[in-house]
Amino acid sequence: GMLDSMGAIANQFRELVVNNINPTTNFDKHGEIVMTLVRTNQHLLRAVGVSHPSLDYICRIVDEVSNGQAATKLTGAGGGGCACTLLRPGEHDKNLSQTIQCSLENTGHPWKFQCLTSSVGRDGVLWNKIHEFPKDKPKSSQQQQQQQQQQQ
């Protein structure tokens, strides 16, 4: 059913990460897959009833404004709290981000949207092999005490 489809989406995304496939470096192939996964997951979330009319509105506006250059889905527990939009990387992404933000924040609709723009680490998302995490080993209590004494 639908939950199995959501699980398949999560597994397909996991495979991209495990195989260290970076959609930002080969967006035409892998990035389109990620954007399709995001859109499909949102449709399934809507179908099982965890979306909200305000989230559906955000998805519709993003689709209309972005011309297929962005994909949006709810994040969190659903029910109208927050959506996340993935933009196709490129020179136009800052303009597209501003256009989407303006379209959502200046709507005549009774819902009031606040858009927050972010990037992870730098332009784009950093993809690391799973076995590289965590990069820093936790310090022992003895190492922490030594570091505190050196700082004093």
N, C-alpha and C positions, 0 to 999 in steps of 0.2 A: 503494500500500500504506500501511502504518502510518506509515512515515517521511514520505510525502507528506502524510498527515493532520497530522503534527506540524508540518511546514513551513507548512501552511495555518493552523494555530493561531497560529504565530509571526507570520505575515503579517497575520492578522486583528488581533492585538494591536498590531502595528506600525502598522496603519492607524488604530487608536484614538489612538495617540500622535502620529502625523504630523498627523492632523486636529485635534489638540489637544482631544480629547474627554476630559473629566475625569469618570470614573465616580463620583467621590465627590460631585459636585454634582447628578448625575442618576442616582442609583444604581438606581432602579427599571428604567431602560432599559439603560444602559451597564454599570453595576456587575454586573448579573446576567449580562451577556455575558462579562465578565472572569471571574466565578466559574465559569461554565460552561466557559470555556476552560481554567481551572486544573484542574477536575475531569476534563475530557475528556483533557487532556494526561497526567494521572496514570494514567488507565485505559490509555492507549496505552503509557506507559512500563512499566507492569506487564506488558502483553501482549508487549512485546519483551524482557522478562526483566531489566530493569535495576532493578526495585524489589526489595524485600526483605520477608519476612514482618513484620518489625518496623514498616516503613513502612506496609504494608497495615493493620496493627493500629492505627497512629496515625490513618490516614484513616478507619477504621471508627469509632473512638471519637469523633473530631471530628464525623463525620456524625451519630452517635447523640446526642451531647450538644448539638450546635448547632441541630438541627432545621432544617437548610438555611441557617443564617445564617453559615456558614463553608465554605471550600473549602481543601483541603490537597493538596500534591504534594511529591514529593521534590525536593531541590535538591542541586546538586553532581553527582558522578559516579554516584550511586546506590549500591546495595549496603548500605544501612542506616545511612548516616551522619547525614543531616539532612533534616528536612521543613520546609516553610514553609506557614503557614496564614494565609489572608486572611479577615478578619472583615468582615461587613457593617457599615458605619459607623452609629453611632447611640448613644443614651444607654446602651443595654444592652451595648455592646461591652466595657467594662471588666469587668462581671460575667461575661459570656460568656468572656472571656479567662481570668479566674480559675477559672471552672468547668472549662474545657478543661484548664488547667494542673493543677488538682487531680486531675482524672480520669486524667491521664497519669502524673503523678508519684507518685500513691498507689495505683497498681494492684497487684494481687497477682501480676501477671505477672512472669516472671523477667527481662524486659527492664527496664532502669532508664532512665527518660527524664528529661531535664533540659529544661525549657521556658524560653525566653528571649523576653521581650516587647520589641518595639521599635516605634518609629514613625519616619517619615522627615521631618525638618525641623519638623514640628508634627503635630497630629492629622491623620491621613490622609497620602496621598502627594502630593507636589508634581508637577504635570504641566506641563512647559514645552515650548514649540515647539522642534523640533529645531534650527532655525536660531539659537536663542538660546544654544546651547552652543558653546564655553565662554563664560561671562559675563565672565571676566577674561582679557585677553590675556597671554600669557607675557611676563615682563619680560626685557629684553635683559640681557646680562652687565654692560653699562655702567650700566643702571638699578639693578641689584642692588648694584653697588659703591657707587653714590651713596646708596642707602638704608642700606647698612651704615655708611658714613661719617657719615651724619646721626644714626644711633643711637649712635655712639661719642661 
